Amino acid sequence: MNKKKAVVALGHKALGITLPEQKIAAHEAAASIADLIEDGYQLVISHSNAPQVGMIHTAMNEFAGRHPEFTAAPMSVCSAMSQGYIGYDLQNSIREELLNRGIYKTVSTVLTQVKVDPYDEAFYNPEKKVGRYMDQEEAELEEKKGNYVTEVPDKGYQRIVAAPKPRDIIEIDAIKALLDAGQVVIAAGGGGIPVLAQRHHLKGASAVIEKDAVCALTAELIDADELIILTAVEKVALNYGKENEQWLDVMTTTEARKYMEEGHFAAGSMLPKIEAAVEFVEGREGRSALITILEKAVDGLNGKTGTRIVKG
């Protein structure tokens, strides 16, 4: 019997923020990933990188500010660096957990570039805050470089970048080949490195891509059966945080669209997860998506918890 293919999206909680936190969190995430592999899944694993890429961006720019002979690192390079060191912790933790269970599989991290459209409306309306807080003088210098900044009340100014939609994954053939060879693949971390195609040249874009959207695209391109989004809540809720809060076990794509129109899901939080789930599930018959917490991934796939999104 063919194993089910799934893309697993790990949220902020699964990785921590600081380096020591990340190492501990990666070991904890590895146990849940190993549970899924023991349950018969072929996995592509993606992950958040917001705290990490912000830390790298801040550190590289602080360094360049103190050493004029060095240039500040562009967002695409910061994204690549975050993929590398998060992947390093994850792949070693997953490898160790699998070997402890007598499972012999190679775990590989693919440095993943994601093609975006240079005419995407997001480039004209940047909104994602990145990096450290600046004073007014520093903010004006950023604007002179052609970058966008925004004022953050009581904190100063912060750079903002575009969040374009993902159009294609450059390394998708490598991801497929590794998956077909029975390996565990870590790919498209942090939404991937956004790039603009200029004939044969790929130019890094000053942008970040929504992680959940790239996970849905990855799942589509490998023709996965499941999209598993692991986040901070066990189930999706309507009227979240209110007296009439309602937790959902199952949600059809039609219901999901209705709830999105009614404003039940917060932008930048649950909304992109629901959008990604709906897009993936509607791609073909037989697909489903699961949203739950890391520790309950297997229980969710067995129908014991979580919110499952199905076509209908």
TORZALUM-781544 format. One line per 3 residues: for each residue x, y, z of N, C-alpha, C. Coordinates in pm, whole numbers, padded with zeros to 5 digits, always signed. Example, Ala and Ser with C-alpha at 12.3 -4.5 7.8 and 13.67 -1.06 7.14 Angstrom:
2
+01319,-00569,+00780,+01230,-00450,+00780,+01320,-00330,+00780  +01285,-00225,+00708,+01367,-00106,+00714,+01290,+00003,+00787
END
This chain:
312
+00084,-00119,+00000,+00000,+00000,+00000,+00088,+00125,+00000  +00054,+00225,-00084,+00130,+00348,-00089,+00112,+00428,+00038  +00220,+00484,+00087,+00211,+00568,+00205,+00146,+00702,+00169
+00078,+00761,+00266,+00020,+00892,+00243,+00130,+00998,+00248  +00118,+01095,+00157,+00211,+01208,+00156,+00147,+01326,+00227  +00226,+01394,+00308,+00174,+01509,+00381,+00280,+01617,+00392
+00233,+01741,+00394,+00319,+01855,+00426,+00281,+01901,+00566  +00382,+01914,+00652,+00360,+01957,+00791,+00415,+02099,+00807  +00331,+02190,+00853,+00371,+02328,+00878,+00388,+02349,+01028
+00510,+02375,+01070,+00539,+02399,+01212,+00532,+02549,+01241  +00454,+02587,+01341,+00441,+02727,+01378,+00547,+02774,+01474  +00535,+02901,+01520,+00635,+02960,+01609,+00659,+02876,+01733
+00551,+02822,+01790,+00561,+02749,+01917,+00653,+02628,+01905  +00660,+02570,+01786,+00740,+02448,+01766,+00889,+02477,+01756  +00928,+02605,+01755,+01069,+02637,+01733,+01130,+02728,+01839
+01049,+02792,+01921,+01104,+02886,+02018,+01157,+03010,+01949  +01233,+03090,+02023,+01284,+03217,+01969,+01436,+03223,+01976  +01493,+03205,+02096,+01638,+03212,+02111,+01702,+03080,+02065
+01834,+03083,+02051,+01905,+02961,+02008,+01883,+02844,+02105  +01900,+02864,+02238,+01874,+02752,+02330,+01729,+02705,+02324  +01634,+02799,+02317,+01493,+02762,+02308,+01468,+02678,+02183
+01529,+02720,+02071,+01507,+02649,+01945,+01558,+02505,+01952  +01673,+02486,+02013,+01728,+02350,+02022,+01635,+02258,+02103  +01584,+02310,+02215,+01491,+02232,+02297,+01361,+02206,+02221
+01308,+02312,+02159,+01182,+02299,+02086,+01193,+02203,+01969  +01308,+02205,+01901,+01328,+02115,+01787,+01324,+01969,+01831  +01381,+01939,+01948,+01376,+01802,+02001,+01233,+01761,+02032
+01154,+01854,+02087,+01014,+01823,+02116,+00934,+01804,+01988  +00960,+01888,+01888,+00890,+01875,+01759,+00926,+01742,+01692  +01051,+01699,+01710,+01097,+01576,+01645,+01015,+01454,+01690
+00972,+01454,+01815,+00893,+01340,+01865,+00760,+01330,+01791  +00695,+01445,+01770,+00567,+01443,+01696,+00588,+01407,+01550  +00696,+01456,+01490,+00727,+01421,+01351,+00752,+01271,+01339
+00827,+01215,+01433,+00854,+01071,+01431,+00726,+00990,+01448  +00633,+01040,+01529,+00503,+00972,+01544,+00433,+00961,+01410  +00436,+01068,+01332,+00371,+01068,+01201,+00439,+00970,+01105
+00572,+00965,+01112,+00646,+00872,+01025,+00615,+00728,+01064  +00610,+00702,+01193,+00572,+00568,+01239,+00429,+00533,+01198  +00347,+00635,+01183,+00208,+00614,+01142,+00195,+00595,+00991
+00308,+00600,+00920,+00306,+00567,+00778,+00305,+00683,+00682  +00344,+00800,+00727,+00342,+00918,+00640,+00479,+00946,+00579  +00478,+00987,+00451,+00595,+01047,+00387,+00581,+01197,+00407
+00685,+01260,+00460,+00668,+01398,+00504,+00762,+01497,+00437  +00704,+01612,+00404,+00779,+01734,+00379,+00744,+01828,+00494  +00845,+01879,+00561,+00825,+01963,+00679,+00867,+02106,+00648
+00778,+02199,+00676,+00813,+02340,+00666,+00801,+02403,+00804  +00845,+02525,+00817,+00847,+02586,+00950,+00841,+02738,+00941  +00801,+02797,+01053,+00805,+02942,+01068,+00949,+02989,+01085
+00972,+03118,+01060,+01106,+03172,+01088,+01101,+03318,+01131  +00982,+03370,+01167,+00969,+03513,+01193,+01065,+03566,+01299  +01071,+03507,+01420,+01167,+03560,+01518,+01312,+03545,+01472
+01341,+03432,+01408,+01479,+03404,+01369,+01527,+03498,+01258  +01444,+03519,+01155,+01488,+03605,+01046,+01499,+03750,+01093  +01411,+03789,+01187,+01422,+03923,+01243,+01550,+03941,+01321
+01589,+03839,+01397,+01713,+03843,+01474,+01834,+03853,+01380  +01834,+03773,+01274,+01945,+03776,+01178,+01953,+03912,+01109  +01838,+03963,+01065,+01833,+04092,+00996,+01888,+04202,+01087
+01847,+04200,+01213,+01895,+04300,+01309,+02046,+04288,+01330  +02092,+04165,+01352,+02235,+04143,+01380,+02322,+04185,+01261  +02282,+04148,+01140,+02362,+04179,+01022,+02367,+04330,+00996
+02255,+04398,+01021,+02253,+04542,+00998,+02328,+04618,+01108  +02320,+04568,+01232,+02399,+04628,+01340,+02549,+04614,+01311  +02587,+04496,+01262,+02727,+04471,+01229,+02774,+04565,+01119
+02692,+04580,+01014,+02728,+04668,+00903,+02737,+04813,+00950  +02651,+04851,+01046,+02655,+04987,+01098,+02783,+05018,+01174  +02839,+04917,+01239,+02962,+04935,+01318,+03087,+04916,+01233
+03072,+04849,+01118,+03186,+04820,+01031,+03152,+04863,+00888  +03181,+04987,+00852,+03141,+05043,+00722,+03192,+04966,+00601  +03299,+04887,+00620,+03351,+04810,+00506,+03261,+04693,+00468
+03163,+04661,+00554,+03069,+04555,+00525,+02934,+04614,+00489  +02859,+04545,+00404,+02726,+04593,+00365,+02620,+04519,+00446  +02505,+04583,+00460,+02393,+04519,+00529,+02343,+04401,+00445
+02290,+04298,+00512,+02243,+04178,+00442,+02100,+04200,+00392  +02072,+04172,+00265,+01934,+04183,+00215,+01844,+04077,+00277  +01713,+04101,+00270,+01617,+04009,+00330,+01632,+03867,+00276
+01659,+03853,+00146,+01671,+03719,+00087,+01785,+03640,+00150  +01896,+03708,+00180,+02009,+03641,+00243,+01975,+03604,+00388  +01907,+03695,+00459,+01864,+03666,+00597,+01771,+03545,+00600
+01681,+03537,+00502,+01590,+03424,+00494,+01666,+03293,+00469  +01765,+03300,+00380,+01846,+03180,+00353,+01921,+03135,+00478  +01975,+03230,+00553,+02048,+03196,+00675,+01955,+03131,+00778
+01834,+03183,+00789,+01740,+03126,+00885,+01700,+02984,+00845  +01679,+02960,+00716,+01649,+02824,+00671,+01761,+02729,+00709  +01885,+02775,+00694,+01999,+02689,+00721,+02009,+02649,+00867
+02002,+02747,+00957,+02026,+02707,+01097,+01904,+02647,+01164  +01784,+02681,+01118,+01666,+02611,+01171,+01664,+02468,+01118  +01693,+02452,+00989,+01700,+02318,+00930,+01803,+02231,+00997
+01916,+02290,+01032,+02024,+02217,+01101,+01974,+02156,+01232  +01906,+02237,+01314,+01854,+02186,+01440,+01744,+02082,+01419  +01654,+02110,+01326,+01543,+02019,+01302,+01589,+01884,+01248
+01676,+01888,+01146,+01713,+01760,+01083,+01794,+01673,+01178  +01877,+01734,+01261,+01953,+01654,+01357,+01863,+01597,+01466  +01765,+01677,+01510,+01673,+01629,+01614,+01584,+01516,+01562
+01534,+01532,+01439,+01448,+01428,+01381,+01528,+01301,+01355  +01649,+01317,+01303,+01736,+01200,+01278,+01759,+01123,+01408  +01792,+01196,+01514,+01819,+01131,+01642,+01695,+01058,+01694
+01580,+01123,+01686,+01456,+01062,+01735,+01422,+00936,+01656  +01440,+00940,+01524,+01411,+00822,+01442,+01506,+00706,+01475  +01635,+00738,+01489,+01732,+00632,+01522,+01702,+00571,+01658
+01658,+00653,+01753,+01621,+00600,+01885,+01504,+00503,+01876  +01424,+00515,+01770,+01310,+00426,+01752,+01340,+00313,+01654  +01465,+00304,+01610,+01504,+00199,+01516,+01460,+00226,+01374
+01438,+00353,+01341,+01396,+00390,+01205,+01515,+00455,+01136  +01552,+00401,+01020,+01670,+00449,+00949,+01627,+00525,+00824  +01623,+00656,+00834,+01586,+00744,+00723,+01678,+00865,+00723
+01716,+00907,+00605,+01793,+01030,+00594,+01697,+01149,+00606  +01740,+01251,+00679,+01662,+01375,+00691,+01743,+01486,+00625  +01684,+01552,+00526,+01758,+01652,+00448,+01685,+01785,+00448
+01764,+01893,+00458,+01710,+02028,+00445,+01742,+02082,+00307  +01641,+02130,+00237,+01659,+02188,+00105,+01647,+02339,+00115  +01753,+02410,+00083,+01748,+02556,+00077,+01654,+02592,-00038
+01540,+02650,-00005,+01430,+02659,-00102,+01401,+02803,-00144  +01401,+02824,-00275,+01368,+02954,-00333,+01226,+02948,-00391  +01150,+03055,-00370,+01011,+03059,-00415,+00994,+03178,-00508
+00947,+03149,-00628,+00930,+03254,-00728,+00806,+03338,-00696  +00823,+03471,-00706,+00711,+03563,-00688,+00699,+03651,-00811  +00583,+03711,-00827,+00553,+03798,-00940,+00601,+03940,-00909
+00689,+03998,-00993,+00737,+04134,-00965,+00627,+04239,-00967  +00513,+04204,-01029,+00401,+04298,-01035,+00293,+04267,-00931  +00325,+04179,-00836,+00231,+04151,-00729,+00197,+04281,-00655
+00068,+04300,-00627,+00022,+04422,-00561,+00091,+04444,-00426  +00136,+04336,-00364,+00199,+04348,-00232,+00324,+04437,-00235  +00394,+04442,-00350,+00514,+04524,-00359,+00482,+04673,-00353
+00359,+04708,-00385,+00318,+04848,-00378,+00256,+04882,-00242  +00231,+04781,-00162,+00170,+04800,-00030,+00239,+04712,+00075  +00368,+04736,+00102,+00438,+04652,+00201,+00377,+04668,+00339
+00370,+04556,+00413,+00304,+04561,+00544,+00369,+04475,+00650  +00463,+04387,+00613,+00524,+04297,+00711,+00641,+04367,+00783  +00632,+04380,+00914,+00737,+04445,+00992,+00852,+04347,+01013
+00975,+04396,+00995,+01093,+04311,+01016,+01203,+04392,+01085  +01287,+04320,+01158,+01406,+04381,+01215,+01382,+04464,+01339  +01484,+04538,+01377,+01485,+04612,+01503,+01406,+04743,+01491
+01383,+04805,+01607,+01321,+04937,+01610,+01429,+05043,+01591  +01395,+05147,+01516,+01490,+05253,+01483,+01439,+05388,+01534  +01531,+05482,+01550,+01489,+05619,+01578,+01460,+05689,+01445
+01416,+05814,+01451,+01374,+05885,+01330,+01489,+05903,+01231  +01607,+05933,+01281,+01723,+05953,+01193,+01756,+05824,+01117  +01756,+05714,+01188,+01785,+05584,+01123,+01676,+05550,+01022
+01551,+05580,+01057,+01440,+05552,+00965,+01454,+05631,+00836  +01496,+05757,+00848,+01514,+05841,+00728,+01627,+05787,+00640  +01731,+05734,+00703,+01840,+05673,+00625,+01792,+05549,+00550
+01705,+05469,+00615,+01648,+05352,+00548,+01567,+05393,+00426  +01489,+05499,+00441,+01406,+05546,+00329,+01492,+05598,+00214  +01606,+05659,+00247,+01696,+05707,+00143,+01755,+05591,+00063
+01763,+05473,+00127,+01811,+05353,+00056,+01703,+05294,-00034  +01581,+05347,-00026,+01471,+05294,-00105,+01385,+05195,-00031  +01408,+05179,+00100,+01329,+05087,+00181,+01210,+05159,+00243
+01111,+05081,+00284,+00993,+05135,+00349,+01003,+05119,+00499  +00954,+05220,+00572,+00949,+05211,+00718,+00812,+05255,+00765  +00779,+05215,+00886,+00653,+05257,+00947,+00677,+05292,+01092
+00598,+05385,+01143,+00612,+05423,+01283,+00533,+05326,+01370  +00597,+05279,+01476,+00534,+05189,+01572,+00516,+05267,+01702  +00393,+05290,+01745,+00369,+05373,+01864,+00451,+05329,+01985
+00515,+05427,+02048,+00593,+05407,+02172,+00719,+05323,+02154  +00750,+05287,+02030,+00869,+05202,+02009,+00966,+05260,+01906  +00920,+05348,+01821,+01006,+05405,+01720,+00959,+05371,+01579
+01053,+05332,+01495,+01021,+05300,+01356,+01073,+05160,+01325  +01010,+05096,+01227,+01052,+04962,+01189,+01038,+04947,+01038  +01127,+04871,+00982,+01119,+04848,+00838,+01001,+04757,+00805
+00937,+04781,+00689,+00830,+04694,+00642,+00863,+04646,+00501  +00827,+04523,+00472,+00853,+04464,+00341,+00724,+04403,+00286  +00725,+04372,+00159,+00608,+04315,+00092,+00591,+04169,+00128
+00467,+04120,+00113,+00435,+03978,+00135,+00362,+03926,+00012  +00436,+03906,-00100,+00372,+03861,-00224,+00327,+03715,-00218  +00240,+03677,-00310,+00193,+03538,-00316,+00299,+03450,-00383
+00317,+03328,-00337,+00412,+03236,-00401,+00355,+03185,-00533  +00440,+03180,-00635,+00396,+03134,-00767,+00454,+02999,-00807  +00576,+02970,-00764,+00639,+02842,-00799,+00755,+02819,-00704
+00796,+02693,-00691,+00908,+02656,-00604,+01021,+02607,-00693  +01133,+02676,-00687,+01245,+02648,-00777,+01299,+02506,-00757  +01312,+02464,-00632,+01373,+02334,-00602,+01272,+02221,-00588
+01155,+02234,-00647,+01051,+02133,-00626,+01092,+01996,-00678  +01169,+01989,-00786,+01211,+01859,-00838,+01304,+01788,-00739  +01390,+01864,-00671,+01478,+01804,-00570,+01396,+01754,-00451
+01296,+01831,-00412,+01209,+01791,-00301,+01137,+01661,-00337  +01083,+01653,-00458,+01013,+01532,-00503,+01106,+01412,-00506  +01228,+01433,-00556,+01323,+01321,-00568,+01360,+01266,-00430
+01385,+01354,-00335,+01417,+01310,-00199,+01298,+01237,-00136  +01179,+01291,-00156,+01059,+01229,-00101,+01037,+01090,-00161  +01054,+01080,-00293,+01038,+00951,-00361,+01142,+00849,-00317
+01257,+00898,-00270,+01364,+00809,-00222,+01342,+00768,-00077  +01229,+00809,-00018,+01196,+00769,+00118,+01259,+00855,+00226  +01313,+00971,+00187,+01374,+01058,+00285,+01270,+01151,+00349
+01307,+01204,+00464,+01228,+01308,+00528,+01286,+01441,+00482  +01201,+01530,+00433,+01248,+01652,+00370,+01201,+01774,+00449  +01295,+01862,+00479,+01264,+01993,+00538,+01282,+02095,+00427
+01177,+02170,+00395,+01184,+02259,+00279,+01094,+02380,+00299  +01122,+02483,+00220,+01040,+02607,+00217,+01026,+02670,+00354  +01129,+02660,+00437,+01125,+02718,+00569,+01100,+02868,+00565
+01013,+02915,+00655,+00984,+03057,+00662,+00914,+03113,+00539  +00853,+03025,+00461,+00789,+03069,+00337,+00881,+03067,+00218  +01005,+03021,+00239,+01101,+03016,+00128,+01171,+03150,+00108
+01272,+03148,+00024,+01345,+03270,-00011,+01276,+03330,-00133  +01213,+03447,-00123,+01143,+03503,-00238,+01241,+03551,-00345  +01218,+03507,-00468,+01307,+03545,-00577,+01226,+03590,-00698
+01288,+03678,-00778,+01231,+03725,-00903,+01312,+03664,-01017  +01245,+03605,-01115,+01314,+03541,-01228,+01346,+03645,-01334  +01474,+03659,-01364,+01520,+03749,-01469,+01599,+03666,-01571
+01521,+03611,-01666,+01572,+03508,-01759,+01628,+03392,-01676  +01759,+03362,-01685,+01814,+03249,-01609,+01860,+03290,-01469  +01857,+03419,-01441,+01905,+03469,-01313,+01789,+03480,-01214
+01816,+03442,-01089,+01718,+03458,-00982,+01767,+03567,-00888  +01687,+03671,-00875,+01724,+03785,-00791,+01641,+03783,-00662  +01707,+03788,-00548,+01637,+03790,-00421,+01548,+03913,-00410
+01425,+03893,-00364,+01330,+04003,-00350,+01329,+04053,-00206  +01307,+04183,-00189,+01294,+04242,-00056,+01153,+04216,-00007  +01132,+04096,+00044,+00997,+04051,+00079,+01005,+03931,+00171
+00890,+03897,+00227,+00871,+03770,+00296,+00744,+03708,+00240  +00734,+03576,+00247,+00617,+03507,+00193,+00546,+03437,+00307  +00415,+03441,+00305,+00336,+03374,+00409,+00365,+03225,+00408
+00411,+03175,+00522,+00452,+03034,+00533,+00340,+02938,+00495  +00220,+02963,+00542,+00110,+02870,+00516,+00076,+02863,+00368  +00088,+02976,+00298,+00061,+02977,+00154,+00162,+02892,+00079
+00290,+02898,+00121,+00393,+02817,+00056,+00374,+02669,+00089  +00329,+02640,+00211,+00302,+02501,+00246,+00191,+02444,+00158  +00087,+02523,+00133,-00021,+02478,+00044,+00031,+02456,-00097
+00117,+02546,-00145,+00174,+02529,-00278,+00263,+02405,-00285  +00346,+02385,-00183,+00430,+02265,-00177,+00345,+02139,-00181  +00240,+02138,-00100,+00151,+02022,-00095,+00085,+01998,-00231
+00050,+02104,-00298,-00010,+02091,-00432,+00090,+02032,-00531  +00213,+02083,-00529,+00313,+02042,-00628,+00363,+01899,-00607  +00360,+01849,-00484,+00400,+01709,-00462,+00278,+01617,-00463
+00159,+01676,-00486,+00032,+01602,-00486,+00012,+01528,-00354  +00023,+01604,-00245,+00006,+01545,-00112,-00139,+01509,-00085  -00158,+01420,+00010,-00293,+01381,+00053,-00342,+01468,+00169
-00245,+01517,+00251,-00281,+01590,+00370,-00193,+01715,+00383  -00255,+01822,+00433,-00182,+01940,+00477,-00205,+01951,+00627  -00098,+01944,+00705,-00109,+01943,+00851,-00047,+02071,+00905
-00131,+02158,+00957,-00086,+02288,+01008,-00087,+02283,+01160  +00033,+02287,+01219,+00047,+02276,+01364,+00071,+02415,+01422  -00019,+02457,+01509,-00017,+02594,+01557,-00036,+02597,+01709
-00082,+02711,+01762,-00087,+02729,+01908,-00219,+02688,+01970  -00319,+02654,+01888,-00450,+02614,+01943,-00486,+02474,+01894  -00560,+02401,+01978,-00594,+02262,+01945,-00698,+02253,+01835
-00787,+02352,+01828,-00891,+02354,+01725,-00913,+02496,+01679  -00975,+02508,+01562,-01017,+02638,+01510,-01147,+02679,+01581  -01160,+02807,+01608,-01280,+02855,+01678,-01348,+02966,+01600
-01480,+02971,+01611,-01558,+03088,+01571,-01573,+03176,+01694  -01574,+03307,+01671,-01587,+03402,+01782,-01478,+03379,+01887  -01357,+03360,+01839,-01245,+03326,+01927,-01227,+03429,+02039
-01218,+03380,+02162,-01195,+03465,+02277,-01318,+03535,+02331  -01435,+03509,+02271,-01558,+03573,+02316,-01644,+03474,+02396  -01749,+03526,+02456,-01835,+03440,+02538,-01902,+03330,+02456
-01931,+03361,+02328,-01997,+03263,+02241,-01897,+03187,+02154  -01774,+03172,+02203,-01670,+03097,+02131,-01718,+02955,+02100  -01692,+02912,+01977,-01736,+02778,+01933,-01621,+02706,+01863
-01577,+02595,+01921,-01467,+02517,+01864,-01522,+02423,+01755  -01447,+02408,+01648,-01492,+02331,+01533,-01414,+02201,+01518  -01487,+02090,+01499,-01423,+01961,+01472,-01399,+01942,+01323
-01498,+01979,+01243,-01491,+01965,+01098,-01546,+02092,+01035  -01486,+02131,+00923,-01532,+02249,+00851,-01518,+02222,+00701  -01626,+02240,+00626,-01617,+02225,+00480,-01555,+02350,+00420
-01507,+02337,+00299,-01446,+02454,+00234,-01550,+02564,+00211  -01675,+02525,+00185,-01781,+02625,+00169,-01805,+02699,+00300  -01809,+02626,+00410,-01826,+02688,+00540,-01707,+02779,+00573
-01588,+02732,+00538,-01468,+02811,+00567,-01471,+02945,+00495  -01513,+02942,+00369,-01523,+03069,+00293,-01625,+03162,+00357  -01736,+03108,+00401,-01839,+03188,+00467,-01785,+03250,+00596
-01715,+03170,+00676,-01661,+03220,+00802,-01554,+03327,+00777  -01475,+03309,+00670,-01374,+03410,+00638,-01440,+03543,+00602  -01546,+03536,+00522,-01619,+03658,+00484,-01680,+03727,+00605
-01720,+03649,+00703,-01780,+03705,+00824,-01676,+03760,+00923  -01547,+03739,+00891,-01440,+03796,+00973,-01407,+03720,+01099  -01430,+03589,+01100,-01404,+03509,+01220,-01255,+03485,+01246
-01173,+03496,+01142,-01032,+03458,+01155,-00942,+03580,+01141  -00849,+03594,+01234,-00763,+03712,+01238,-00657,+03709,+01129  -00640,+03823,+01062,-00535,+03836,+00960,-00399,+03820,+01028
-00308,+03750,+00961,-00175,+03729,+01017,-00169,+03623,+01124  -00284,+03559,+01152,-00289,+03454,+01254,-00359,+03332,+01196  -00490,+03317,+01223,-00562,+03200,+01173,-00604,+03214,+01026
-00629,+03337,+00980,-00678,+03356,+00843,-00589,+03292,+00737  -00457,+03317,+00734,-00375,+03254,+00630,-00373,+03102,+00637  -00394,+03046,+00755,-00398,+02901,+00769,-00525,+02845,+00704
-00638,+02911,+00728,-00763,+02867,+00666,-00758,+02885,+00516  -00704,+02997,+00469,-00692,+03020,+00324,-00607,+02911,+00259  -00495,+02877,+00322,-00407,+02773,+00267,-00477,+02638,+00265
-00547,+02606,+00373,-00618,+02478,+00381,-00724,+02467,+00272  -00801,+02572,+00254,-00908,+02570,+00152,-00850,+02555,+00012  -00746,+02631,-00016,-00684,+02623,-00149,-00632,+02483,-00178
-00567,+02422,-00081,-00513,+02287,-00100,-00623,+02184,-00116  -00720,+02184,-00026,-00826,+02082,-00026,-00907,+02087,-00155  -00931,+02204,-00208,-01011,+02217,-00330,-00934,+02179,-00456
-00804,+02148,-00441,-00722,+02114,-00557,-00762,+01984,-00624  -00799,+01885,-00544,-00847,+01758,-00600,-00926,+01683,-00495  -01002,+01583,-00540,-01082,+01500,-00449,-00991,+01418,-00358
-01038,+01389,-00239,-00967,+01301,-00148,-00868,+01369,-00056  -00851,+01500,-00071,-00759,+01572,+00016,-00829,+01625,+00140  -00751,+01646,+00244,-00803,+01713,+00363,-00689,+01788,+00430
-00726,+01881,+00516,-00628,+01957,+00593,-00663,+01946,+00740  -00562,+01951,+00825,-00581,+01943,+00969,-00511,+02060,+01035  -00581,+02126,+01128,-00522,+02232,+01208,-00533,+02192,+01355
-00418,+02182,+01421,-00418,+02146,+01563,-00282,+02184,+01623  -00258,+02142,+01748,-00130,+02169,+01812,-00032,+02056,+01783  +00096,+02087,+01800,+00202,+01993,+01769,+00184,+01858,+01839
+00154,+01863,+01968,+00149,+01741,+02048,+00033,+01649,+02010  -00066,+01702,+01939,-00185,+01625,+01907,-00196,+01590,+01758  -00084,+01597,+01685,-00088,+01575,+01540,-00146,+01438,+01504
-00095,+01332,+01565,-00143,+01197,+01533,-00287,+01180,+01578  -00319,+01230,+01697,-00458,+01222,+01744,-00551,+01295,+01646  -00506,+01407,+01595,-00586,+01481,+01499,-00610,+01404,+01371
-00506,+01339,+01321,-00520,+01259,+01199,-00609,+01137,+01221  -00616,+01092,+01346,-00704,+00980,+01379,-00844,+01025,+01422  -00872,+01153,+01403,-01007,+01203,+01428,-01039,+01229,+01574
-00941,+01232,+01661,-00967,+01249,+01804,-00968,+01394,+01849  -00908,+01483,+01771,-00902,+01625,+01807,-00868,+01706,+01683  -00848,+01836,+01702,-00814,+01922,+01589,-00936,+01957,+01506
-00912,+02045,+01410,-01016,+02083,+01313,-00976,+02033,+01176  -01061,+01952,+01115,-01034,+01899,+00981,-01114,+01980,+00878  -01045,+02020,+00771,-01109,+02092,+00661,-01123,+01996,+00543
-01247,+01980,+00495,-01276,+01888,+00386,-01348,+01962,+00274  -01344,+01904,+00155,-01411,+01966,+00041,-01561,+01950,+00053  -01632,+02056,+00024,-01777,+02047,+00031,-01843,+02182,+00041
END
